[in-house]
Amino acid sequence: MQKTTIKSLGIKLCFIAASTWLLFSCSEEDEVTPVTNLSLEATATASSTYYGYSADNINDGDTNTEVGPESSWTNSNSSTDSGKLPQWVMLDFGTEKSFSRIELYTSEDYLIQDYQLQYFDGVAWQTIEDVTDNTFLIRSHSFDKIISSKVRLYGTKGPDNQSVYVRVNELEVWTE
């Protein structure tokens, strides 16, 4: 990884050249701390899946918010036992990772109203944030550092026009 620092007119810019998606922070001492989207290397699974709406869509790096099977995951039909809410979609990192931010991208006109972001502590699921009456298409969740091998969105209420469906277009989990 190559780091470049530019100082000009009292403004300091730091750049990293890398082959993966990285953001960074730059401190006074020119230290560069990479910030990585852990989701891109995770395995996605779900409690149920509506035909064609794969869980793999939630970590494919595509942050569009269009509705459709090529863009999002949604749970199975509510007329089946496996399709009734609550439903979840999960990212498994394979090993423990450290993270402090989750970005949720939902589907246009089909916002998830009520959900929990959770992590697995090795024994049980713990809630990071419990959201009710969500009105955001894209929502950022920042919190103190967590170390875990799994993260999930646990949906309890979809949009008013389809309250029995939870739709997720992208779920990004970011390192510190």
C-alpha positions in Angstrom: 0.0 0.0 0.0 1.4 3.4 -1.0 0.7 6.5 1.1 1.0 10.0 -0.3 0.8 13.2 1.8 0.5 16.6 0.3 0.9 19.8 2.4 0.0 23.1 0.7 -1.4 26.4 1.9 -1.9 24.9 5.4 -4.0 22.1 4.0 -2.9 18.5 4.4 -4.3 15.7 2.2 -3.5 12.1 2.6 -4.1 9.5 -0.1 -3.8 5.7 -0.2 -3.3 3.8 -3.4 -4.8 0.3 -3.0 -6.6 -2.3 -5.0 -9.5 -2.7 -2.6 -12.2 -0.2 -1.5 -10.7 1.8 1.3 -11.4 5.1 3.0 -9.0 6.6 5.5 -8.4 9.1 8.2 -5.2 11.2 8.4 -3.9 12.5 11.8 -1.6 15.3 12.6 1.4 12.9 12.5 0.5 11.8 8.9 -0.6 8.4 10.2 -3.1 6.8 7.8 -5.7 4.4 9.2 -7.5 2.4 6.5 -11.2 2.0 7.0 -12.6 -1.1 5.3 -16.0 -2.3 4.3 -16.0 -5.8 5.9 -19.2 -6.8 4.2 -17.5 -7.3 0.8 -15.7 -10.4 2.1 -18.6 -11.8 4.2 -21.0 -14.5 3.5 -24.7 -13.4 3.5 -27.5 -15.6 4.6 -31.2 -15.0 5.6 -34.0 -16.6 7.6 -36.0 -16.8 4.4 -35.8 -15.4 0.9 -38.5 -14.3 -1.6 -37.9 -16.0 -5.0 -35.1 -14.2 -6.8 -34.3 -11.7 -4.0 -31.0 -13.2 -2.9 -29.2 -12.4 0.4 -26.1 -12.1 -1.7 -27.4 -8.7 -2.9 -26.8 -7.1 0.5 -23.0 -7.2 0.2 -22.3 -7.0 -3.5 -20.9 -3.4 -3.2 -23.9 -1.9 -5.1 -25.5 0.8 -3.1 -28.4 1.6 -5.4 -31.8 1.7 -3.8 -33.9 0.5 -6.6 -36.6 -2.2 -5.9 -36.1 -5.5 -7.6 -34.5 -8.9 -7.4 -31.2 -7.7 -9.0 -30.8 -5.1 -6.3 -32.1 -6.3 -2.9 -33.0 -9.1 -0.6 -36.5 -9.5 0.9 -38.0 -12.2 3.1 -40.3 -15.0 1.8 -44.0 -14.5 1.3 -45.9 -13.9 4.5 -48.4 -16.7 3.7 -45.7 -19.2 4.5 -44.6 -20.0 8.0 -41.0 -19.1 7.1 -42.1 -15.8 5.7 -43.8 -14.2 8.7 -42.0 -11.4 10.5 -39.6 -11.1 12.3 -37.1 -12.0 9.6 -33.3 -11.5 9.5 -30.5 -11.2 7.0 -26.9 -11.9 8.3 -23.3 -11.3 7.4 -20.8 -13.9 8.6 -17.1 -12.6 8.4 -15.7 -16.1 9.2 -13.5 -14.7 12.0 -13.9 -12.0 14.6 -13.6 -8.5 13.2 -13.6 -5.1 14.8 -16.2 -2.5 13.5 -17.9 0.7 14.6 -20.3 1.7 11.9 -23.0 0.1 9.8 -24.6 1.7 6.7 -28.1 0.4 5.8 -29.5 0.9 2.2 -33.1 0.0 1.9 -35.4 0.0 -1.2 -37.1 3.2 -2.6 -40.8 3.4 -1.4 -40.2 0.2 0.7 -38.3 1.5 3.8 -37.9 -0.9 6.7 -39.8 0.8 9.5 -38.8 -1.3 12.5 -35.6 -3.3 12.9 -32.7 -4.1 15.1 -29.0 -4.2 14.2 -27.4 -7.1 16.1 -24.0 -8.8 16.6 -23.3 -12.3 17.8 -21.2 -12.4 21.0 -20.4 -16.1 20.7 -23.4 -17.2 22.7 -26.4 -15.0 21.8 -27.4 -12.1 19.6 -26.9 -8.6 21.2 -28.7 -5.5 20.0 -26.5 -2.6 18.7 -29.4 -0.4 17.9 -33.2 -0.8 18.0 -34.9 1.4 15.4 -38.6 2.1 15.2 -40.6 4.3 12.8 -37.6 4.6 10.4 -38.1 7.2 7.6 -34.6 7.0 6.0 -33.8 5.3 2.8 -30.1 5.2 3.7 -29.2 5.2 7.4 -25.9 5.3 9.1 -25.4 3.7 12.5 -22.2 4.6 14.5 -21.4 3.1 17.8 -18.5 2.1 20.1 -16.1 -0.6 18.7 -17.6 -4.1 18.6 -15.6 -7.3 18.0 -17.7 -10.1 16.4 -17.8 -12.6 13.6 -21.4 -12.0 12.6 -23.8 -9.0 12.2 -27.5 -9.2 11.2 -30.5 -7.0 10.5 -33.5 -8.3 12.4 -36.6 -6.9 10.8 -39.9 -6.6 12.6 -41.9 -4.3 10.4 -41.7 -3.4 6.7 -43.2 -0.3 5.0 -46.9 0.6 5.3 -47.6 -0.6 1.8 -46.0 -4.0 2.5 -45.5 -4.3 6.2 -44.8 -8.0 6.1 -41.7 -7.6 3.9 -38.3 -6.4 5.0 -36.1 -5.3 2.1 -32.3 -4.6 2.3 -30.3 -3.4 -0.7 -26.9 -3.1 0.9 -25.6 -3.6 4.5 -22.1 -2.2 4.9 -20.1 -2.9 8.0 -17.1 -0.6 8.5 -13.9 -0.9 10.5 -12.9 1.9 12.8 
